[in-house]
Amino acid sequence: MNLENIPVLKDLVNFWKNLEKNQKRNIIVVLVVALVAIGGLVYYLNRPQYALLFSDLMPEQAQAIVSQLESQNVRYKLSSDGASIYVPNDKVTSLRLELASSGLVGSTKPGYELFDNISNIFLTQEEQQIMYQRALEGELERTISGMPGVKSVSVHLSLPQRSLWTVTSTQTAQGAVYLTLKPGYSLSANQVEAIRQLVAHAVEGMSPENVVIAEASTGILAGDLAQSGVDKGYLEIKKQLDELYASKIRSFLGQTFGPENIMVSADVDVEVTKQNIQSETWGNTATKNVSDTESWSSSSSSGGPVGTATNVPGAIPSYVYTSTGEGPYNYYRQQQINYEISRTISEIVPQEVEIKNVKIAAIVDSSVFKDYAVTASTVESLIASAAGLDNARGDVALVTSMPFASLAREKEAQEAQLLAEAQRRARLYSYIAIAVVALLILAMVFILLRRSRRTAPAPVPAGAGLGEALGQPRPIISLERPLTPEEEKIKLAMEEIQKALQEHPNDVADLVRMWMQEEWR
């Protein structure tokens, strides 16, 4: 089938042939610009929207996750500090599950998978013990890092050396846990004790007293403090009272101003005294104790008559046996009966806790004072009443205000703002592209309309031209009707728009942006 016989294509071919060189060049430029603009518009409309995959990552965690994403050819974006990773929105859920199952989230220290690809027959006993210790530390780090508020954790174990020649070891297992908490988080006494018990029960032969827990900002949270001369009972009582006062005020103010708008800390100065009391208790029943003593003796003199000694009070009766060939023999028997009453001695060490003074400090978000029309002195009075502070013993309540800048919330807000700004910019660029494409199409339509208004060329009589007889193209004589004033204005306006687009594209884009902003308002 000859395509030139199709009427529409035939008209287009004739139209293209009848155009001048400048007109052809202009149409080609317009088409190319339109195609580029349409392609850019399609790209902006179809490009993936990024969402947050993980935040607050350690450098080694971010590096491991990025390597995994690159191996899967997944596009990603990193935040300015490298602690947050963004991926396309449609892949967030699947990637989170996959990375969590692979162990890349949390502790990056290997666990028992160390033994997966290694044969024990090629390892010495010392190497096996070192690998076991590393695996155990990694497993504990993974478990502890799953607790709320824990940003990173490092576990160090000191295990006794084992040998084939010794059954028991005189060394004791010891452990140390170093924690880094997220901003705004703190561990309670129960959580600290839970970590101690977890580590102690995971290691054979380790007791909770041999586990030391330290935190990056507050120091030692739990450990054997007896060697430093500090009474552990005193510290435990003080810690409980500090937490009691702080939690009470935090709950009281949080119900009114919101828990995210306050920070409370309490310091209770206590004095713990001990008194030793001994008590002795006698039982109600007596115990009978019987003892017998028997003895034989011989003497050259004969004994007295029978019955003489027996009539003396308190004397032990003796019986004399005289043989025919030897001297006399004496037999003695003594019986003693004691009645004893039970006695119990107990020692009691009571503790007396005396609160010497209480100091409470609270930081309130500055927006609270504006929203609730309160002052710092008003909040101090509320704290004093709720905590039962006594000015006579030196109790103090101090309240100050400042704009809260929680690092986690501020970072999330900044990242959300940047993401929203990028999406808004993409929409703006798409609108500009649409406007530019529309202007180009209008310009092309205007050119086509001008061309359609031209009159057909006058017919040339047969044989009238020598050039036509020689096969040369017939000269085209076109006549244009004069434009009306309105058409002349449209023509000038389109020429000015084309000229502005070619010479000042940025200014035209700003103008279109301003028009769209005014339309949105």
Stockholm file with secondary structure:
# STOCKHOLM 1.0

chainA/1-521         MNLENIPVLKDLVNFWKNLEKNQKRNIIVVLVVALVAIGGLVYYLNRPQYALLFSDLMPEQAQAIVSQLESQNVRYKLSSDGASIYVPNDKVTSLRLELASSGLVGSTKPGYELFDNISNIFLTQEEQQIMYQRALEGELERTISGMPGVKSVSVHLSLPQRSLWTVTSTQTAQGAVYLTLKPGYSLSANQVEAIRQLVAHAVEGMSPENVVIAEASTGILAGDLAQSGVDKGYLEIKKQLDELYASKIRSFLGQTFGPENIMVSADVDVEVTKQNIQSETWGNTATKNVSDTESWSSSSSSGGPVGTATNVPGAIPSYVYTSTGEGPYNYYRQQQINYEISRTISEIVPQEVEIKNVKIAAIVDSSVFKDYAVTASTVESLIASAAGLDNARGDVALVTSMPFASLAREKEAQEAQLLAEAQRRARLYSYIAIAVVALLILAMVFILLRRSRRTAPAPVPAGAGLGEALGQPRPIISLERPLTPEEEKIKLAMEEIQKALQEHPNDVADLVRMWMQEEWR
#=GR chainA/1-521 SS CCGGGSHHHHHHHHHHHTSCHHHHHHHHHHHHHHHHHHHHHHHHHHSCCEEEEECSCCHHHHHHHHHHHHHTTCCCEECTTSSCEEEEGGGHHHHHHHHHHTTCSSCCSCCGGGGTSCCGGGSCHHHHHHHHHHHHHHHHHHHHHTSTTEEEEEEEEECCCCCTTCSCCSCCCEEEEEEEECTTCCCCHHHHHHHHHHHHHHSTTCCGGGEEEEETTTEEEESCCGGGTCCHHHHHHHHHHHHHHHHHHHHHHHHHHCGGGEEEEEEEEEEEEECCEEEEEEEEEEEEEEEEEEEEEECSSCCCCTTTGGGSTTCCCCEEEECSSSCEEEEEEEEEEEEEEEEEEEEECCEEEEEEEEEEEEEEEHHHHHHHTCCHHHHHHHHHHHHTCCGGGTCEEEEEEECCCCHHHHHHHHHHHHHHHHHHHHHHHHHHHHHHHHHHHHHHHHHHHHHHTSCCCCCCCTTCCHHHHTTCCCCCCCCCCCCCHHHHHHHHHHHHHHHHHHHCHHHHHHHHHHHHHHHHC
#=GC SS_cons         CCGGGSHHHHHHHHHHHTSCHHHHHHHHHHHHHHHHHHHHHHHHHHSCCEEEEECSCCHHHHHHHHHHHHHTTCCCEECTTSSCEEEEGGGHHHHHHHHHHTTCSSCCSCCGGGGTSCCGGGSCHHHHHHHHHHHHHHHHHHHHHTSTTEEEEEEEEECCCCCTTCSCCSCCCEEEEEEEECTTCCCCHHHHHHHHHHHHHHSTTCCGGGEEEEETTTEEEESCCGGGTCCHHHHHHHHHHHHHHHHHHHHHHHHHHCGGGEEEEEEEEEEEEECCEEEEEEEEEEEEEEEEEEEEEECSSCCCCTTTGGGSTTCCCCEEEECSSSCEEEEEEEEEEEEEEEEEEEEECCEEEEEEEEEEEEEEEHHHHHHHTCCHHHHHHHHHHHHTCCGGGTCEEEEEEECCCCHHHHHHHHHHHHHHHHHHHHHHHHHHHHHHHHHHHHHHHHHHHHHHTSCCCCCCCTTCCHHHHTTCCCCCCCCCCCCCHHHHHHHHHHHHHHHHHHHCHHHHHHHHHHHHHHHHC
//
